[in-house]
Amino acid sequence: MADRPFRFGIVAGLAAAGPTWAETARRAENLGYDTLLVPDTLWTLSPWVALGAAAAGTSTLRLGTFVLNAPLRTPAAVAHETMSLDLVSGGRFELGLGAGRHGAEAEAARLGLRWGTPGERVDQLAETIRTVKETLAKSAADAAAGQARGPVLRAVQQPGPPIMVAGAGRRLLTLAAREADIVALGVPPTGTEYDLATKVGELRDVAGDRFDRLEIAYNLAAVGDELPGWLAGQLGADPAELVRSGSAAILRGTSTEVADALRRRRDALGISYITVNGAFMDQLAPVVEALAGR
């Protein structure tokens, strides 16, 4: 898995105005990032709207959700939006899904939706993946057979956009190992390199022979030696204390040192898809230039 080339993405979902958001997408593309990923919260832009706008202003940047809370949408709605966004982006969409992040229960209540137990949410995620795959396959088959009346809504990427599943628990990792193309490791900012290795080991155990086919992703909370004060509120902990305790989510040092750290992780754990808080897009850019696609 050390042979899998690096990919880099930024996670962003806020902008003061439309032009500002469009510039964020163009800047990510110009800096060599592979993907722009939008979270699914009620305090950030709608991922579908934001990604559609980003698609209109870019040409090579891939676009993804990071990650959709499956309990907040019907499986059929996710399938329809997936085909639509893949089509309008020219085949640049990647569908990121999860069973519900911490704190999203309150957002479900605001939307008038039932949140469900952890087991029920994993079941809904599995149903969403199944529905997306079946819908994509049916639309492709209908188009090939000429059964539809008029133009057919179908994804550009065939058999469909890559699916990323984010998770930490064993049941969720098992589902991801079986159904996903990309697995985003659910290790919190307090997690150390040991915790990261343990989670990869658990994924390897449940994936079996499929492990080498998976692209493994990990999100960095911060990069660089200057950690802004607002980061504490976002992480729920003092960044300086996280650094002292060996957080794997905060990489400090020169660009060369950060690049070396990411190479070691890929060699040891197979983590090749690196995403980062969009506020640190410029700080990671020299590493992206050195490692992307290599």
C-alpha positions in Angstrom: 0.0 0.0 0.0 3.0 2.3 0.3 2.9 2.4 -3.5 -0.5 4.2 -3.6 0.2 7.8 -4.6 -0.6 10.6 -2.2 -3.8 12.6 -2.6 -4.5 15.8 -0.7 -7.8 17.5 0.1 -9.0 20.5 2.1 -12.1 20.5 4.3 -14.0 23.8 4.1 -17.6 25.0 4.3 -17.8 28.6 5.2 -17.5 31.8 3.2 -18.5 35.4 3.6 -19.9 35.6 0.1 -20.3 33.7 -3.1 -17.2 35.1 -4.8 -15.2 34.2 -1.7 -16.3 30.6 -1.8 -15.5 30.4 -5.5 -12.0 31.8 -4.9 -11.4 29.2 -2.2 -12.2 26.4 -4.7 -10.0 28.0 -7.4 -7.1 28.5 -4.9 -7.3 24.9 -3.8 -7.1 23.8 -7.4 -4.2 26.1 -8.2 -2.2 25.0 -5.2 -2.4 21.4 -6.4 -5.0 19.9 -4.0 -6.9 17.0 -5.4 -10.2 17.5 -3.6 -12.4 20.1 -1.9 -14.5 18.5 0.8 -17.5 20.1 2.4 -18.9 19.0 5.8 -22.5 18.3 6.5 -23.7 20.6 9.3 -26.3 23.3 9.9 -23.7 25.9 10.6 -21.8 25.5 7.3 -22.9 25.8 3.7 -25.1 23.1 2.3 -22.7 20.6 0.8 -24.7 20.1 -2.4 -25.0 23.9 -3.1 -21.4 24.6 -2.2 -20.0 21.7 -4.3 -22.1 22.7 -7.3 -20.8 26.2 -7.1 -17.3 25.0 -6.7 -17.7 22.7 -9.8 -18.7 25.7 -11.9 -15.6 27.6 -11.0 -13.0 24.8 -11.4 -12.0 22.2 -14.0 -9.8 19.6 -12.4 -10.5 19.8 -8.6 -12.5 16.8 -7.4 -15.4 17.5 -5.0 -16.7 15.6 -2.1 -18.9 15.5 1.0 -17.1 15.1 4.3 -19.3 13.4 5.3 -23.0 13.3 4.8 -24.9 12.3 7.9 -26.9 9.4 6.5 -29.7 9.7 9.1 -30.5 13.2 7.9 -31.5 12.1 4.4 -33.4 9.4 2.7 -31.3 7.0 0.6 -33.1 7.9 -2.6 -32.4 11.6 -2.1 -28.7 10.9 -1.7 -28.7 8.7 -4.8 -30.4 11.5 -6.8 -28.0 14.2 -5.6 -25.0 12.0 -6.2 -26.0 11.5 -9.9 -26.8 15.1 -10.3 -23.6 16.5 -8.8 -21.4 13.9 -10.7 -23.0 15.0 -13.9 -22.7 18.8 -13.5 -19.1 18.4 -12.3 -18.1 16.4 -15.3 -17.4 13.3 -13.2 -15.4 14.9 -10.4 -17.7 14.0 -7.4 -16.8 11.7 -4.5 -19.5 10.6 -2.1 -18.5 10.7 1.6 -20.9 9.1 4.0 -21.1 8.6 7.8 -23.5 7.3 10.4 -23.7 10.6 12.2 -21.0 12.7 13.8 -21.0 13.7 17.5 -23.4 16.5 18.1 -25.5 16.0 15.0 -28.4 14.7 17.1 -29.4 18.3 17.9 -29.4 19.1 14.2 -31.6 16.2 13.5 -34.1 17.6 16.1 -34.0 21.0 14.4 -34.8 19.3 11.1 -37.6 17.4 12.7 -35.9 14.0 12.0 -35.5 11.0 14.1 -31.8 10.3 15.0 -32.0 6.7 16.0 -29.7 4.4 17.9 -26.1 3.8 16.8 -27.1 0.5 15.3 -30.1 2.0 13.5 -27.9 4.7 12.0 -25.3 2.2 10.7 -28.2 0.3 9.2 -29.4 3.4 7.4 -25.9 4.1 6.2 -25.8 0.6 4.7 -29.1 1.1 3.1 -28.0 4.4 1.6 -24.9 2.8 0.1 -27.0 0.0 -1.3 -29.6 2.4 -2.8 -26.9 4.7 -4.3 -25.2 1.7 -6.0 -28.5 0.2 -7.3 -29.7 3.6 -8.6 -26.5 4.3 -10.4 -26.5 0.8 -12.0 -30.2 1.1 -13.0 -29.7 4.5 -14.7 -26.7 3.2 -16.6 -28.6 0.1 -17.7 -31.6 2.1 -18.8 -29.4 4.4 -20.8 -27.6 1.5 -22.5 -30.9 -0.2 -23.3 -32.6 3.0 -24.5 -35.5 2.4 -22.2 -35.8 6.0 -20.9 -37.9 8.7 -22.6 -35.6 11.5 -23.4 -32.3 12.3 -21.8 -31.3 10.0 -18.9 -29.9 11.3 -15.7 -26.8 9.2 -15.0 -23.4 9.6 -13.4 -20.4 10.4 -15.6 -18.2 8.1 -13.6 -19.0 4.5 -14.1 -20.0 2.3 -12.3 -20.3 5.4 -10.1 -18.4 8.0 -8.0 -16.0 6.7 -5.4 -17.6 6.2 -2.0 -15.9 7.2 1.2 -17.1 6.0 4.5 -15.9 7.6 7.7 -15.9 5.6 10.9 -14.3 4.4 14.1 -16.4 1.6 15.6 -15.8 -2.0 14.5 -19.3 -2.4 12.9 -18.9 0.8 10.9 -15.4 -0.2 9.8 -16.6 -3.6 8.7 -19.3 -1.9 6.5 -16.6 0.5 5.1 -14.2 -2.3 4.4 -16.9 -4.2 2.5 -18.6 -1.4 0.6 -16.3 1.7 0.3 -13.5 2.7 -2.0 -12.1 5.1 0.6 -12.1 4.7 4.4 -11.6 7.9 6.5 -10.3 6.8 9.9 -12.3 8.1 12.8 -9.5 8.9 15.1 -10.1 12.1 17.2 -7.6 14.9 17.6 -6.6 13.4 20.9 -5.4 10.3 19.2 -1.7 9.5 19.0 0.3 7.7 16.4 -0.3 4.5 18.4 -4.1 5.1 18.2 -3.8 5.6 14.4 -1.9 2.4 14.0 -4.4 0.5 16.1 -7.3 1.8 14.0 -5.5 0.8 10.8 -4.9 -2.7 12.3 -8.5 -3.0 13.1 -9.5 -2.0 9.6 -7.0 -4.5 8.2 -8.5 -7.2 10.4 -12.1 -6.7 9.2 -11.1 -6.0 5.5 -9.1 -9.1 4.9 -8.1 -9.5 1.3 -9.9 -6.3 0.4 -7.5 -4.1 2.5 -5.1 -3.4 -0.3 -7.9 -2.2 -2.5 -8.9 0.5 0.0 -7.6 4.1 0.0 -7.1 5.1 3.6 -7.7 8.8 4.5 -6.9 10.7 7.7 -7.8 14.3 8.5 -5.3 16.8 9.9 -6.7 19.4 12.3 -3.7 21.7 11.9 -0.3 22.0 10.3 2.6 24.3 11.2 4.1 25.8 14.3 1.6 28.6 14.7 -1.7 27.3 16.1 -4.5 30.0 16.2 -6.5 30.4 19.4 -9.8 29.5 17.7 -8.6 26.0 17.1 -9.2 25.1 20.8 -12.9 25.7 20.3 -13.0 23.6 17.2 -11.1 20.7 18.7 -12.5 20.9 22.2 -9.0 20.9 23.7 -6.0 23.1 24.0 -3.9 22.6 20.8 -0.6 23.1 22.7 -1.7 20.3 25.1 -2.6 18.1 22.2 0.8 18.6 20.7 2.5 17.7 24.0 0.4 14.6 24.3 1.5 13.4 20.8 -1.6 14.2 18.7 -1.4 12.6 15.3 -3.8 15.2 13.9 -1.4 18.2 14.4 1.8 18.1 12.4 4.5 20.7 13.2 7.9 21.6 11.8 9.2 22.5 8.4 7.5 21.4 5.2 10.3 18.8 4.7 9.6 17.5 8.2 5.9 17.3 7.6 6.4 15.6 4.3 8.8 13.0 5.9 6.2 12.3 8.6 3.5 11.7 6.0 5.8 9.4 4.1 6.5 7.4 7.2 2.8 7.0 7.9 2.1 5.8 4.4 5.0 3.3 4.5 3.9 2.0 7.9 0.1 2.3 7.8 -0.9 2.8 4.2 -2.4 6.3 4.8 -2.1 8.0 1.5 -5.1 10.4 1.3 -4.5 13.4 3.5 -7.2 16.0 4.2 -6.7 19.2 6.2 -8.7 21.9 7.8 -9.1 24.5 5.0 -7.7 27.2 7.3 -4.3 25.5 6.8 -4.4 25.2 3.1 -1.5 27.5 2.5 0.6 25.9 5.2 0.3 22.5 3.7 0.7 23.7 0.1 4.5 23.1 -0.1 4.0 19.5 1.1 1.2 19.0 -1.5 3.6 20.3 -4.2 6.3 17.8 -3.1 4.1 14.7 -2.6 0.9 14.9 -4.6 0.7 12.1 -7.1 3.9 10.5 -5.8 
